[in-house]
Amino acid sequence: MADDRTDPGSLNPVELRAWRGLIEVTPKLRRRLDQLLTADSGLTGSDYPVLVALHERGPEAVRSTELAELIGWEQSRLSHHLGRMERRGLIRRTRHGTDSRGADVHLTDGGRSTFLRATKGHSQEVRDHFADILTVTQLKTLAEIMAAIERHLDATK
């Protein structure tokens, strides 16, 4: 969208409005959903993506390096957070079989049941504050937009 630009490196008003909307609304929505998740289940917004990734694996353990990649976190951040989750009984870590420097992360039975209890309420909050306020057309368009951005970012690593 090169029209309406006075400076070749600047954003036109539509581009700026879209960009500012994305970077300003996303953290506000995440904060709201995280607050509701914690109030409802005791889980934090940081616990949830870890639990989602582990739950989707079923009984299979996930290497911590792979888990960091799956949820888009730095390894050191994940390691510290896993320690907190382990102390709360949500996950357990074991030494990786072939690499003593690596850890396998397992979802505990308690972690799985806590996650499953939280999921229904969290999904309803996502519906209330996101899905239900958009039309089907808007949701499809947004999904396509996010997929296009992700493809671009993956291709330009």
C-alpha positions as CSV (number, residue, x, y, z in Angstrom):
1,M,0.0,0.0,0.0
2,A,2.3,2.8,-1.2
3,D,-0.4,5.5,-1.8
4,D,-0.8,8.4,0.6
5,R,2.8,8.3,1.8
6,T,4.9,11.5,1.9
7,D,8.1,9.8,3.0
8,P,9.0,6.4,1.4
9,G,9.7,4.9,4.8
10,S,6.6,6.1,6.5
11,L,3.2,4.5,7.0
12,N,0.1,5.9,5.4
13,P,-2.9,6.7,7.6
14,V,-4.6,3.3,7.0
15,E,-1.4,1.4,7.6
16,L,-0.7,3.3,10.8
17,R,-4.2,2.9,12.1
18,A,-4.0,-0.9,11.5
19,W,-0.6,-1.2,13.0
20,R,-1.4,0.8,16.1
21,G,-4.7,-1.1,16.5
22,L,-2.8,-4.4,16.5
23,I,0.0,-3.4,18.9
24,E,-2.3,-1.5,21.3
25,V,-5.3,-3.9,21.4
26,T,-3.5,-7.2,21.6
27,P,-1.8,-6.6,24.9
28,K,-5.0,-5.1,26.4
29,L,-7.0,-8.2,25.3
30,R,-4.3,-10.5,26.7
31,R,-4.2,-8.7,30.0
32,R,-8.0,-8.9,30.3
33,L,-8.1,-12.6,29.4
34,D,-5.1,-13.4,31.7
35,Q,-6.8,-11.6,34.7
36,L,-10.0,-13.6,34.1
37,L,-8.1,-16.9,33.7
38,T,-6.3,-16.4,37.0
39,A,-9.4,-15.4,38.8
40,D,-11.3,-18.4,37.4
41,S,-8.7,-21.1,37.7
42,G,-5.5,-19.9,39.4
43,L,-3.6,-20.4,36.2
44,T,-1.6,-17.5,34.8
45,G,-1.5,-16.3,31.2
46,S,2.0,-17.7,31.0
47,D,0.9,-21.1,32.3
48,Y,-1.8,-21.5,29.7
49,P,0.3,-21.8,26.5
50,V,2.6,-24.2,28.2
51,L,-0.3,-26.4,29.3
52,V,-1.9,-26.2,25.8
53,A,1.2,-27.4,24.1
54,L,1.7,-30.2,26.6
55,H,-2.0,-31.2,26.5
56,E,-2.0,-31.4,22.8
57,R,0.9,-33.9,23.0
58,G,-1.2,-36.3,25.1
59,P,1.0,-38.5,27.3
60,E,4.1,-37.8,25.3
61,A,6.8,-35.7,26.9
62,V,8.1,-32.6,25.1
63,R,11.8,-31.5,25.1
64,S,12.1,-28.1,26.7
65,T,13.9,-26.7,23.7
66,E,11.0,-27.8,21.5
67,L,8.4,-26.4,23.9
68,A,10.2,-23.1,23.9
69,E,10.0,-23.0,20.1
70,L,6.3,-24.1,20.1
71,I,5.2,-21.2,22.3
72,G,7.7,-18.6,21.1
73,W,9.7,-18.1,24.3
74,E,13.4,-17.9,25.0
75,Q,14.7,-21.0,26.7
76,S,15.8,-19.2,29.8
77,R,12.3,-17.7,30.3
78,L,10.7,-21.1,29.8
79,S,13.2,-22.8,32.2
80,H,12.3,-20.3,35.0
81,H,8.6,-20.6,34.4
82,L,8.7,-24.4,34.3
83,G,10.4,-24.3,37.7
84,R,7.4,-22.4,39.1
85,M,4.9,-24.7,37.4
86,E,6.8,-27.8,38.7
87,R,6.6,-26.4,42.3
88,R,2.8,-26.1,41.8
89,G,2.5,-29.7,40.6
90,L,1.4,-28.8,37.1
91,I,4.3,-30.3,35.2
92,R,7.4,-32.4,36.0
93,R,10.8,-32.4,34.3
94,T,13.0,-35.4,33.7
95,R,16.5,-35.6,32.2
96,H,16.4,-36.3,28.5
97,G,17.4,-39.8,27.7
98,T,20.2,-39.1,25.2
99,D,21.2,-35.6,26.1
100,S,21.9,-35.0,29.8
101,R,21.8,-31.2,29.2
102,G,18.2,-31.3,28.0
103,A,15.0,-31.9,29.9
104,D,11.8,-33.6,29.0
105,V,8.6,-31.8,30.2
106,H,5.6,-33.9,31.2
107,L,2.1,-32.7,32.1
108,T,1.1,-34.2,35.4
109,D,-2.4,-35.6,36.1
110,G,-3.0,-32.6,38.3
111,G,-1.8,-30.2,35.6
112,R,-4.0,-31.9,33.0
113,S,-7.1,-31.7,35.2
114,T,-6.4,-28.0,36.2
115,F,-6.0,-27.2,32.5
116,L,-9.2,-29.0,31.5
117,R,-11.2,-27.2,34.2
118,A,-9.8,-23.9,33.1
119,T,-10.4,-24.4,29.4
120,K,-14.1,-24.1,29.4
121,G,-14.2,-20.8,31.3
122,H,-11.2,-19.4,29.3
123,S,-12.9,-20.4,26.0
124,Q,-16.0,-18.6,27.1
125,E,-14.0,-15.4,27.9
126,V,-12.3,-15.6,24.5
127,R,-15.7,-15.8,23.0
128,D,-17.1,-12.9,25.0
129,H,-14.2,-10.5,24.5
130,F,-13.2,-11.6,20.9
131,A,-15.1,-14.0,18.8
132,D,-18.7,-12.8,19.6
133,I,-17.9,-9.2,18.9
134,L,-16.7,-9.9,15.3
135,T,-18.7,-11.1,12.4
136,V,-17.9,-14.4,10.7
137,T,-16.4,-12.4,7.8
138,Q,-14.2,-10.4,10.1
139,L,-13.0,-13.5,11.9
140,K,-12.2,-15.2,8.5
141,T,-10.4,-12.1,7.3
142,L,-8.4,-11.8,10.5
143,A,-7.4,-15.5,10.4
144,E,-6.2,-15.0,6.8
145,I,-4.3,-11.8,7.8
146,M,-2.5,-13.6,10.7
147,A,-1.6,-16.6,8.5
148,A,-0.1,-14.2,5.9
149,I,2.0,-12.4,8.5
150,E,3.1,-15.7,10.0
151,R,4.1,-17.1,6.5
152,H,6.1,-13.9,5.8
153,L,7.9,-14.1,9.2
154,D,8.7,-17.8,8.8
155,A,10.0,-17.2,5.3
156,T,12.3,-14.3,6.4
157,K,13.9,-15.9,9.4
